[in-house]
Amino acid sequence: MALKLSLDLLQRHLHQTLKIDETVDLFTSLQKRLPELIAATSFEVKGTVRNDNLGWVSHLKISGTLTLPSTRSLMPVALPINLAIEELYVLEETQPSQEVQDDLDETVIVIENDQIDLQTAIEDHIILSIPTQIFTADELANQTMPEGEGWSVISEDEYADQLEDEKEQPNPEFEKLKGLFDDDQSDNK
C-alpha cells in the first residue's frame, strides 16, 4: 500500500482498518527540504488508518536514520529517528470546531486533492524531530571544540568568564590617559 491514500479507497474500506507496512526512501524529498542532509536510510513505516466518527485516524510508527553534520565540527553524525505519529484526517465540510480540535489528542488535517498524503506528514514529523544541536560521540564525551590557527570556539561559560575577567582588568590605554590629565592640571596652576 502506498503512502498516498485516495478518498475513493478510504470510502471503499470505510468500516475496515487499513494496515500500512512500507519501507520508503525519503532521502531525495527530505534533502529538498533539508539541504544539509548528508544521507538517509530507508524508513520503515508501520501502522493503521481507520475511520472513526470524525474522519480517518492514522497511527504510524516510523524508524530510520538520518546523517547530518555536527553543529560544532560539521563532521557527519548518524541520528536515529523513531517516531509515533497520530493524526486525524477530515473532509473540509466535516472539519470539527476549534473547541473540539483542542480536546483531541491527534493533529487534525483537512484532506486536500481527495487524498491523504501520509508521506508529507511523515517528512514533516521527521524534520520537526531533528534537534537544534547535533554532536559526534567524541564531541559529547570530551566536550571538544573546533579550533584553528588563531581562533577557537569556546563554551558560553568560558565566554562569560572571559567577560568577567575583562571587567576586572583596567584598560591600559585609559591608564595612560589618566596620567596625561594629571600633568595638564599641574601645569595650569
C-alpha positions in Angstrom: 0.0 0.0 0.0 1.3 3.4 -0.9 1.6 6.4 1.4 -1.0 8.4 -0.5 -4.5 7.1 0.1 -7.2 8.2 -2.2 -10.6 9.2 -0.8 -12.2 6.6 -3.1 -10.1 3.9 -1.5 -10.9 5.2 2.0 -14.6 5.2 1.2 -14.5 1.6 -0.1 -12.9 0.4 3.1 -14.9 2.7 5.4 -15.5 0.1 8.1 -12.1 -1.7 7.8 -8.7 -0.9 9.3 -6.1 -0.4 6.6 -2.7 -1.8 7.6 0.4 0.0 6.5 3.8 -1.8 6.3 6.1 0.1 4.0 9.8 0.7 3.5 10.3 4.1 1.8 13.3 6.0 0.5 12.7 9.6 1.6 16.3 10.9 1.0 15.6 12.9 -2.1 12.4 14.6 -0.8 14.0 15.2 2.6 17.1 16.7 1.0 15.0 19.2 -0.9 13.7 20.5 2.4 17.0 20.0 4.3 19.9 20.8 2.0 22.4 20.0 4.8 21.2 16.3 4.9 24.1 14.1 4.1 22.3 10.7 3.9 19.2 8.9 5.0 18.4 5.2 5.3 15.1 3.9 4.1 12.4 4.4 6.6 10.1 1.7 7.9 6.5 2.9 8.2 4.1 0.6 10.1 0.7 1.4 11.4 -3.0 1.7 10.6 -5.6 4.0 9.1 -9.2 3.6 10.2 -12.4 5.6 10.1 -13.9 7.0 13.3 -16.9 9.3 13.6 -14.9 12.4 12.8 -12.7 11.2 9.9 -9.8 8.9 9.3 -7.2 8.3 12.1 -3.7 7.3 11.3 -1.4 5.6 13.8 2.1 5.3 12.4 5.5 4.2 13.7 8.4 5.5 11.7 12.0 4.4 12.1 15.2 5.1 10.1 18.4 7.1 10.4 19.4 10.5 9.1 23.1 11.6 8.7 23.5 15.3 9.4 26.6 17.5 10.0 27.6 18.1 13.6 26.6 21.6 14.7 30.1 22.0 16.2 32.5 20.5 13.7 30.4 19.7 10.6 31.5 16.0 10.9 28.8 13.5 9.8 26.6 12.3 12.7 24.1 9.4 12.4 20.8 10.4 14.0 18.3 7.6 14.6 14.7 8.5 14.2 11.9 6.6 16.0 8.6 8.4 15.9 5.0 7.6 16.7 2.5 9.8 14.8 -1.2 10.0 15.4 -3.2 12.3 13.1 -6.9 12.8 12.2 -7.8 13.5 8.6 -11.1 15.1 7.9 -13.1 16.4 5.0 -13.4 20.2 4.8 -17.1 20.1 5.3 -16.9 17.8 8.3 -14.0 19.6 10.0 -14.6 19.8 13.7 -14.8 23.1 15.5 -11.7 24.6 17.1 -13.1 23.7 20.5 -13.4 20.0 19.6 -10.0 20.0 18.0 -8.4 21.4 21.2 -9.8 18.4 23.1 -8.4 15.8 20.6 -5.1 14.0 21.1 -4.4 13.9 17.3 -3.4 16.6 14.9 -6.3 17.5 12.7 -5.6 17.8 8.9 -8.1 18.6 6.2 -8.0 16.2 3.3 -6.8 18.0 0.1 -7.0 16.8 -3.5 -9.2 13.9 -2.5 -6.3 12.0 -0.9 -4.5 11.6 2.4 -0.7 12.2 1.9 1.0 10.3 4.7 4.4 10.8 3.1 4.3 14.5 3.6 3.1 14.1 7.2 5.9 11.7 7.9 8.5 14.0 6.4 7.1 16.9 8.4 7.4 14.9 11.7 10.9 13.7 10.8 12.1 17.3 10.2 10.5 18.5 13.4 12.2 15.8 15.4 15.7 16.9 14.5 17.4 18.5 17.5 18.8 22.0 17.1 22.3 20.8 18.2 23.8 17.6 16.9 27.2 16.4 18.1 29.5 13.5 17.4 30.1 10.9 20.1 33.6 12.4 20.6 32.3 15.9 21.0 29.8 14.8 23.6 32.3 12.7 25.5 35.2 15.1 25.5 33.4 18.5 25.1 35.9 19.2 22.4 35.5 22.5 20.5 36.9 23.1 17.0 39.9 25.4 16.7 42.2 26.6 14.0 45.2 28.9 13.5 44.5 32.0 15.7 40.9 31.0 16.6 39.0 28.6 18.8 35.4 28.0 19.7 34.6 28.4 23.4 31.6 27.5 25.5 29.1 30.0 26.8 30.5 29.5 30.3 34.1 30.2 29.2 32.8 33.3 27.3 31.1 34.6 30.5 34.3 34.0 32.5 36.3 36.0 29.9 33.8 38.9 30.1 34.1 38.9 33.9 37.9 38.9 33.7 37.8 41.8 31.2 35.6 43.9 33.5 38.0 43.5 36.4 41.1 44.5 34.4 41.6 48.2 33.7 42.2 49.1 30.1 45.9 50.0 29.7 45.2 52.8 27.2 42.9 54.5 29.7 45.6 54.2 32.3 48.0 56.2 30.1 45.3 58.9 29.6 44.8 59.1 33.3 48.4 60.2 33.9 48.2 62.6 31.0 45.4 64.6 32.6 47.3 64.8 35.9 50.2 66.5 34.2 47.9 69.1 32.4 46.3 70.1 35.7 49.6 70.7 37.5 50.8 72.9 34.5 47.7 75.1 34.7 48.3 76.0 38.4 
